[in-house]
């Protein structure tokens, strides 16, 4: 008594995470999210989804900063303990700073796009507290 596998309907919307990785709209997966480095378009140029009132706040900066810190912190502590001339340590720190800044600048738009798409996908809004008549 085998049952035939039921075909699941295809997703009507693209994945908000995959769309964010491509810096595309989470509704259609085609329109660009940003008009410049971190400035959002007012609406998706393809499907018209409004984005002018959306705000990811400090979330992308926190996640990117924390992730880059976790990846680079071991090097920040190892370089001073290495036996090499002071000039080489200064150069190593300069290179490390450039790597940290480059990683942060490269990952920040991606993190903002992913968080924005997740926020819009799940209908997240700013919390509001209304007092009832009993208060």
C-alpha positions as CSV (number, residue, x, y, z in Angstrom):
1,X,0.0,0.0,0.0
2,X,2.4,2.6,-1.2
3,X,1.2,6.1,-1.4
4,X,2.2,8.3,-4.3
5,X,4.4,11.2,-3.2
6,X,2.5,14.5,-3.2
7,X,4.2,17.1,-5.3
8,X,4.6,20.3,-3.3
9,X,3.6,23.5,-5.0
10,X,6.6,25.7,-6.1
11,X,7.5,28.7,-4.0
12,X,5.7,31.7,-5.2
13,X,8.4,34.1,-3.7
14,X,12.1,33.7,-3.9
15,X,14.0,32.9,-0.8
16,X,14.7,36.2,1.2
17,X,18.2,35.0,2.1
18,X,19.2,34.0,-1.5
19,X,17.7,37.3,-2.8
20,X,19.6,39.2,-0.2
21,X,22.9,37.5,-1.1
22,X,22.3,38.7,-4.7
23,X,21.2,42.2,-3.4
24,X,17.8,41.7,-5.1
25,X,14.2,42.4,-4.0
26,X,12.8,39.6,-1.8
27,X,9.4,39.8,-3.5
28,X,10.4,39.3,-7.1
29,X,14.1,38.3,-6.9
30,X,14.9,40.6,-9.8
31,X,14.9,44.3,-8.8
32,X,17.9,45.9,-7.2
33,X,17.5,46.8,-3.6
34,X,20.1,49.6,-3.5
35,X,20.5,52.8,-5.6
36,X,23.9,53.4,-4.1
37,X,26.2,51.7,-1.5
38,X,23.7,51.4,1.4
39,X,20.9,53.7,0.1
40,X,17.7,51.7,-0.6
41,X,15.5,52.3,-3.6
42,X,12.2,53.9,-2.7
43,X,10.5,50.9,-4.4
44,X,11.6,47.8,-6.3
45,X,12.1,48.9,-10.0
46,X,10.6,45.6,-11.2
47,X,7.6,44.7,-8.9
48,X,7.1,48.1,-7.2
49,X,7.4,46.8,-3.6
50,X,7.7,49.8,-1.4
51,X,11.0,50.0,0.6
52,X,11.1,53.7,1.6
53,X,9.8,53.1,5.2
54,X,11.8,50.0,6.0
55,X,14.7,50.2,8.4
56,X,17.1,47.5,9.5
57,X,18.6,49.8,12.2
58,X,22.0,48.6,13.5
59,X,21.4,44.9,12.9
60,X,23.6,44.6,9.8
61,X,26.5,46.6,11.3
62,X,26.3,44.5,14.5
63,X,26.3,41.1,12.8
64,X,29.0,42.1,10.3
65,X,31.2,43.7,12.9
66,X,30.9,40.8,15.3
67,X,31.6,38.2,12.5
68,X,34.6,40.0,11.2
69,X,35.9,40.5,14.8
70,X,35.5,36.7,15.4
71,X,37.4,35.9,12.2
72,X,40.3,38.4,12.7
73,X,40.7,38.6,16.5
74,X,43.2,35.7,16.7
75,X,45.5,37.5,14.3
76,X,45.2,40.7,16.3
77,X,46.5,38.8,19.4
78,X,49.1,36.7,17.6
79,X,50.9,39.5,15.7
80,X,52.3,41.3,18.8
81,X,53.6,38.0,20.2
82,X,55.5,37.0,17.0
83,X,59.2,37.4,17.0
84,X,59.8,39.9,14.2
85,X,61.0,43.5,14.0
86,X,58.8,46.3,15.1
87,X,58.5,47.6,11.5
88,X,57.2,44.3,10.3
89,X,54.6,44.3,13.1
90,X,53.4,47.7,12.0
91,X,53.1,46.5,8.4
92,X,51.3,43.4,9.6
93,X,48.8,45.5,11.6
94,X,48.3,47.9,8.6
95,X,47.5,44.9,6.4
96,X,45.2,43.4,9.1
97,X,43.4,46.8,9.4
98,X,42.9,46.9,5.6
99,X,41.6,43.3,5.6
100,X,39.1,44.1,8.4
101,X,37.9,47.3,6.7
102,X,37.6,45.5,3.3
103,X,35.6,42.6,4.8
104,X,33.3,45.0,6.6
105,X,32.7,47.2,3.6
106,X,32.1,44.1,1.4
107,X,29.7,42.3,3.8
108,X,27.7,45.3,5.0
109,X,25.4,45.6,1.9
110,X,24.8,41.8,1.8
111,X,23.9,41.7,5.5
112,X,21.5,44.7,5.1
113,X,19.9,43.1,2.1
114,X,19.3,39.8,3.9
115,X,17.9,41.4,7.0
116,X,15.7,43.8,5.0
117,X,14.3,40.9,2.9
118,X,13.7,38.8,6.0
119,X,12.0,41.8,7.7
120,X,9.7,42.3,4.7
121,X,9.1,38.6,4.2
122,X,7.9,38.1,7.8
123,X,6.1,41.4,8.0
124,X,8.2,42.6,10.9
125,X,7.3,46.1,12.3
126,X,8.4,48.3,15.1
127,X,6.8,47.3,18.4
128,X,4.0,49.4,19.6
129,X,2.4,49.3,23.0
130,X,-1.2,50.4,23.4
131,X,-2.6,50.9,26.8
132,X,-6.0,49.4,27.5
133,X,-8.8,51.0,29.4
134,X,-7.9,49.0,32.5
135,X,-4.4,50.6,32.8
